[in-house]
Amino acid sequence: MADENLLVADPSRIKAGGAATDQVADLTDHAAEEYQNATAYDVQDPAWGNDPYGSAYVQNYLPAHRQMLEGIKSLAKAVAAAGALTTQAGRSLDNAQNSNTEAINNMPDPHTGIRK
């Protein structure tokens, strides 16, 4: 029977989750690079031309393009930070469990008072 009040956390799985999150961050960072490369343009010869229509278009395109690229890069950094925090949480839990197990193992025998 499951106990809804019981939390079970496996440090190795938490650390693995951090590593998986790092992979997502790397893929997101790669997507930012791909976006930047795929949407690059030559200022001297832009795809939209140098006529009045092109000039009007570029005024709307450049700020939106910059914001999109910055957003993707910010997302990659945020996901990387989440991965690092997740990995650290797994390490902290692992250390806490090891310390607690060691403390329990070093407790004196309740019948003799002798430490193991």
C-alpha positions as a Markdown table, in Angstrom:
| # | Residue | x | y | z |
|---|---|---|---|---|
| 1 | Met | 0.0 | 0.0 | 0.0 |
| 2 | Ala | 1.4 | 3.4 | -1.0 |
| 3 | Asp | 1.9 | 6.1 | 1.6 |
| 4 | Glu | 1.2 | 9.5 | 0.0 |
| 5 | Asn | 3.1 | 11.2 | 2.9 |
| 6 | Leu | 6.3 | 9.3 | 2.1 |
| 7 | Leu | 9.0 | 10.9 | 0.0 |
| 8 | Val | 11.5 | 8.6 | -1.6 |
| 9 | Ala | 14.4 | 10.2 | -3.4 |
| 10 | Asp | 17.2 | 8.3 | -5.1 |
| 11 | Pro | 20.3 | 10.5 | -5.3 |
| 12 | Ser | 21.7 | 8.7 | -8.3 |
| 13 | Arg | 18.5 | 9.3 | -10.2 |
| 14 | Ile | 18.4 | 13.0 | -9.2 |
| 15 | Lys | 22.0 | 13.4 | -10.4 |
| 16 | Ala | 21.1 | 11.6 | -13.7 |
| 17 | Gly | 18.2 | 14.1 | -14.1 |
| 18 | Gly | 20.7 | 16.9 | -13.7 |
| 19 | Ala | 22.9 | 15.3 | -16.5 |
| 20 | Ala | 19.8 | 14.9 | -18.7 |
| 21 | Thr | 18.9 | 18.6 | -18.1 |
| 22 | Asp | 22.5 | 19.5 | -19.1 |
| 23 | Gln | 21.9 | 17.7 | -22.4 |
| 24 | Val | 18.8 | 19.7 | -23.0 |
| 25 | Ala | 20.7 | 22.9 | -22.2 |
| 26 | Asp | 23.4 | 21.9 | -24.7 |
| 27 | Leu | 20.7 | 21.2 | -27.4 |
| 28 | Thr | 19.1 | 24.5 | -26.7 |
| 29 | Asp | 22.4 | 26.3 | -26.9 |
| 30 | His | 23.0 | 24.5 | -30.2 |
| 31 | Ala | 19.6 | 25.6 | -31.4 |
| 32 | Ala | 20.5 | 29.2 | -30.6 |
| 33 | Glu | 23.7 | 28.9 | -32.8 |
| 34 | Glu | 21.7 | 27.3 | -35.6 |
| 35 | Tyr | 19.1 | 30.0 | -35.4 |
| 36 | Gln | 21.8 | 32.7 | -35.5 |
| 37 | Asn | 23.5 | 31.0 | -38.5 |
| 38 | Ala | 20.2 | 30.3 | -40.4 |
| 39 | Thr | 19.0 | 33.9 | -40.0 |
| 40 | Ala | 22.3 | 35.7 | -40.6 |
| 41 | Tyr | 22.2 | 38.3 | -43.2 |
| 42 | Asp | 24.6 | 40.6 | -45.1 |
| 43 | Val | 24.0 | 44.2 | -44.0 |
| 44 | Gln | 25.4 | 45.4 | -47.4 |
| 45 | Asp | 23.1 | 43.0 | -49.3 |
| 46 | Pro | 20.2 | 42.0 | -47.2 |
| 47 | Ala | 17.7 | 39.5 | -48.5 |
| 48 | Trp | 14.9 | 42.0 | -48.3 |
| 49 | Gly | 16.7 | 44.5 | -50.4 |
| 50 | Asn | 17.9 | 48.1 | -50.0 |
| 51 | Asp | 14.7 | 49.8 | -51.3 |
| 52 | Pro | 12.2 | 51.7 | -49.1 |
| 53 | Tyr | 10.2 | 48.4 | -48.5 |
| 54 | Gly | 13.4 | 46.7 | -47.3 |
| 55 | Ser | 14.2 | 49.7 | -45.1 |
| 56 | Ala | 10.8 | 49.5 | -43.5 |
| 57 | Tyr | 11.0 | 45.7 | -43.0 |
| 58 | Val | 14.5 | 45.8 | -41.4 |
| 59 | Gln | 13.2 | 48.3 | -38.7 |
| 60 | Asn | 10.8 | 45.6 | -37.6 |
| 61 | Tyr | 12.9 | 42.6 | -38.2 |
| 62 | Leu | 16.2 | 43.5 | -36.5 |
| 63 | Pro | 14.7 | 44.1 | -33.0 |
| 64 | Ala | 12.5 | 41.0 | -33.1 |
| 65 | His | 15.4 | 38.9 | -34.4 |
| 66 | Arg | 17.7 | 40.2 | -31.6 |
| 67 | Gln | 15.1 | 39.5 | -29.0 |
| 68 | Met | 14.5 | 36.0 | -30.3 |
| 69 | Leu | 18.2 | 35.2 | -30.3 |
| 70 | Glu | 18.6 | 36.6 | -26.8 |
| 71 | Gly | 15.6 | 34.6 | -25.6 |
| 72 | Ile | 17.0 | 31.3 | -26.9 |
| 73 | Lys | 20.4 | 32.0 | -25.4 |
| 74 | Ser | 18.7 | 33.0 | -22.0 |
| 75 | Leu | 16.7 | 29.8 | -22.1 |
| 76 | Ala | 19.8 | 27.7 | -22.7 |
| 77 | Lys | 21.5 | 29.4 | -19.7 |
| 78 | Ala | 18.4 | 28.9 | -17.5 |
| 79 | Val | 18.2 | 25.2 | -18.4 |
| 80 | Ala | 22.0 | 24.8 | -17.7 |
| 81 | Ala | 21.5 | 26.4 | -14.3 |
| 82 | Ala | 18.6 | 24.1 | -13.6 |
| 83 | Gly | 20.8 | 21.1 | -14.5 |
| 84 | Ala | 23.6 | 22.3 | -12.2 |
| 85 | Leu | 21.1 | 22.8 | -9.3 |
| 86 | Thr | 19.6 | 19.4 | -9.9 |
| 87 | Thr | 23.0 | 17.7 | -9.9 |
| 88 | Gln | 24.0 | 19.6 | -6.8 |
| 89 | Ala | 20.7 | 18.6 | -5.1 |
| 90 | Gly | 21.5 | 14.9 | -5.9 |
| 91 | Arg | 25.0 | 15.2 | -4.5 |
| 92 | Ser | 23.7 | 17.0 | -1.3 |
| 93 | Leu | 21.2 | 14.3 | -0.8 |
| 94 | Asp | 23.8 | 11.6 | -1.3 |
| 95 | Asn | 26.1 | 13.2 | 1.2 |
| 96 | Ala | 23.3 | 13.6 | 3.7 |
| 97 | Gln | 22.3 | 9.9 | 3.4 |
| 98 | Asn | 25.9 | 8.8 | 3.7 |
| 99 | Ser | 26.5 | 11.0 | 6.8 |
| 100 | Asn | 23.2 | 9.8 | 8.4 |
| 101 | Thr | 24.0 | 6.1 | 7.6 |
| 102 | Glu | 27.5 | 6.6 | 9.1 |
| 103 | Ala | 26.1 | 8.3 | 12.2 |
| 104 | Ile | 23.5 | 5.4 | 12.7 |
| 105 | Asn | 26.3 | 2.8 | 12.2 |
| 106 | Asn | 28.4 | 4.6 | 14.8 |
| 107 | Met | 25.7 | 4.7 | 17.5 |
| 108 | Pro | 26.4 | 2.7 | 20.6 |
| 109 | Asp | 24.7 | -0.6 | 21.1 |
| 110 | Pro | 21.5 | 0.2 | 23.1 |
| 111 | His | 22.1 | -2.9 | 25.3 |
| 112 | Thr | 25.8 | -2.6 | 26.0 |
| 113 | Gly | 26.5 | 1.1 | 25.4 |
| 114 | Ile | 29.5 | 0.1 | 23.3 |
| 115 | Arg | 30.1 | 1.8 | 20.0 |
| 116 | Lys | 30.6 | -0.3 | 17.0 |
